[in-house]
């Protein structure tokens, strides 16, 4: 089976076709990892590039992300059995005081689409919970999100808590969200900043590669 068909269906955001083509690829004997790498990750790379160029917008990206998520729901149990090697582990969450999650969810899906293992802590996540998650999941990267200017200081609080817990040297920290800027990220001591979901995925790959 030509995985370009699957990629095109993901790019188009056609979830029923994506599911059917994923099942067909498995029936043809393709390995789950091959389907993920050559079908899903390739597609989300195109989606991220188009989003970055302003050719598509959040609704289109969400459709593609959801379609890819449907395929991953089929493939992830099989990938676990096959012991597929992950690009790295990411813990992501919206910081304390903020309950917005659409942007975070898109980033989480883009990270999965880039080959990362993602643990999503949800919204209104305390600094203490992020520290616990580092100890629990041993991630390569922490992703902090917020949509509110009033909760931006909570990002610094998380980084300080990670530092105080003695685990700052174990993880890279990336921040993002509508009010967040690269200058702010640098000021609070973050290692990276993602302007949008596509850039966040690329930044995550770079940060993990640099750390290895």
N, C-alpha and C positions, 0 to 999 in steps of 0.2 A: 504493500500500500504506500502511496505517495503522501508523506507527512506534510507536504505543502498544502494539501487540502485541509488538513486539521489546522494548520497555522492560519490559513485564510479564514476559516470558520471562527477561530478565536478572535482574530482581528475584526471580523464583522460583528462579533458579539452574538453569534447564533448558537445559543446553549444547546438546543436539541440536536443540532447537527454535530456540535463538538462531542457530545456524549456518544452519539451513534458512531462517529469516526474513531473515537477512542476505543470503543468496544470492538470495532472492526480491525483496528491496528493490533489489538491484543489477540484477536482471533487469527490474524495472519502470522502470529508468532513473534511480533516485535516486543522487545524487552521494555518494561515500564520506564526504565531510565532513558532509553533511546527516544521513547515517545515524549517524555518530559523535556529532554534537552533539545531535540530536533524539531519538536512540534510546538510545545507550550512556551518554553523559554524563548525560542526564536520569535514566536508571535508577539510575546509581551515586550520583547526588545523593540520590535517595530512600533508597537503601540506607544511605548515610552518615548521613542524618537518623534513620532507624529505629534504627541501631546506637547513635547518640549518645543516643537516648531510652531505650535498653535494651529495645527491642521485639524485636530480633534479637541474636544473639550471633556469636562468631567463626566457628563452622561455617557458619552461613547466609551470612555475609559472604563467606567463602571460596568457597562455591558460586557466588554471584553474580559475584565477581571472576573466577573461572575461566571462567564462561560468557562474560563480557565479553571475556576474553583470547582465547577461541576466535574471537569475531567480529573482534577486532582483527587476528588472524593473517590473516584473509581481507582485511581492509580496508587495513592498513598499506602493503602494496606498491602498492596503487592510490592511496593518499593521497600516497605519495612521488612517484608519476608526476604527480599532479595539483597538486603543490607546495602542499599544504594548509598554511596558516599556523598554527604552533604557538603555544600560549599562552606558552610559555617552555621553557627547558631545565633539567632537574634531574639532578644526579649524586647517587646515593644509595648507601649502604653501611653494613654493620655494622662497628663500629670494631675495631681491633687487639685480639686476645685473646678475642674473642667470635665463636662460629660459629652463633649462632641467626639464623634468617632468615625465619620465618613472618610475624612482624609487619612486617618490612621489605618482604617480598614483597607483602603486602596493601597497604601504603602505596604501593609502586611502581605497583601496578595501579590504585589509586584515583587516583593522579596522572595516569596514562595516560588513565584514564576522564574526567579533568577537562580533557584537552586538552594536557597537557604532553608534551614529548619527554623520555624518561627513560633515563639510562645507569646501569644497576645494576652496581656494582663487586663485589657479592657480600659475603662475610663475611671477618672477620679482616683488614680493610683498614688498611694503615699510613697514618700521616699523610702520608708522602711520596707515596703513591699518590693520595691525595685532591688534593694539590697538582698532581701530574702531570695528573690528570683535569681540573682547572680550566684548565690550559694547553692541554690537548688538545681539550676540548669547549666551552670558553667558556660555562659554564652561568650561569644567573641565580641558581640556588639550589643549595646543598649540603645533603643530608639525612643526618644521622648517627643511627644506631640502636644500642642495646645492651639486653640483657636482664639483664645482670649488674651488681651494684653495684661489683664489683671492677674493671670496665673503664670505669666512668663517667669517671674521670680522663682516659682516652684521648680523650674528646670535647674536653676543654680542650687537649690536646696537638695535636689536629688544627687547632683554631682558631689556636693559637699558630704552628703551622707555616705556615698560610695567611697569617698576618700577617707572619711573617718572610720569606716568599717575595715579599712586596710585592703580593699579589693580593687582600688582604682587602676592599678597597674595590670589587672587581669582583663580589663575590657576597654573597648573603644566606645565613646558616647557620641551619638549623632542626634541632632535636634531639628525640628521642623514644625511648620504650621504657618497659617496666614500672616500673623504679626511678627514672626521670627525672621531675623536677618542674619547674614553671615557675620557681620560685626558683633551682633549680640552673642552669637554662638562662640565667637572667639573670646569675648569679654568674660563669659561665665566658665570658660575652660573646656568647652566641648571639643571633640576631635573632628567633627564634621557637621555639615549643614546640608539639608536637602530642600531645595526651593519647591520641588513638586515630587510626585511619586516616582516618576522616571529617573529624575536626578538622584533621589534618595537611594534607589536600587543601585545605580552606578557608583554612588559614593560609598555604599556599604561594601560593594565588591572591592573597591580600592582600599578601604580601611582594613578589611580583613586580609587582603593580599599583602599590604604593607606590614602587617603585624606578624605574618607567618614566616 
